[in-house]
């Protein structure tokens, strides 16, 4: 992956990580996750971004996103963080910052790392020991990418589509990527810090 992301390049995917403030919880129930994904889809469409993979953990999220225009991911993340924080504050009668002020972003080399990045994102619940297998976790893109579950939020990347001539063969090829024990290893990712506020 590239060393630093100082600006977005249209058509080039980014691995985005957004963490809770002081690594505190950001999701407190299934409804919170469902609302977050609904808004992710809304803002991805509004700001011309394609979502290829995601996982929602208790205190952070991972997204693999390709912007169609410069600044699309920054607009997406800013709007998403603000709306989700307002929802959590109103629902749970809390006050104070919910998310970190910025998110981390890494440019992803399509040919070498895109599928690896998807796998890394979807294996987060396994590494965290929340589940034994990625298909057991509800709040990730694994069931869509590997098992064919419908997920209107996702736009398959061309690199993923090249895995097979039809959906079933692509899913089967993708599942084989998860059979390597080394897939549990944490990759060395160089990330840039991007503020979510406009200031």
C-alpha angles and dihedrals in degrees: 000000000000118000100238140006111215096159138006121260113211110243094018117111123235129203104220126194120188118184133196118255107280085356090290124153119285099176121054102172145001092272090060091055093046092051092047092053091047091054092042088059092046095051094040088059093043094051097038098248128144118216114211102169139002145169129192114209126181096267106014145025135220121206133179105206136169117203120212091203135031111270094020096118092046090053091045094052095043093052094042095050093047095048096044092047091051090050093050092046092052096042098046099028092238133145134203135055114323101184133038114267091249142022132228120243132188125187110234122220101227099210098044108028115016097094090039089054092050090051092047091052095048093046093058094099090051093050089048089050091235089128137006095230130028093236090064092065115088101197103063139077094246096099090055099042097040106025105029099246110160113256115167091190093071130083110193112233118233090244090058092045089055089066092084148353094249139022095264094052092046091051092048092050091047092052091056088064088067094056093077111095088211088067088082090065118107111242121229102249124182108211137188121219113237121190116230094205122082092230 
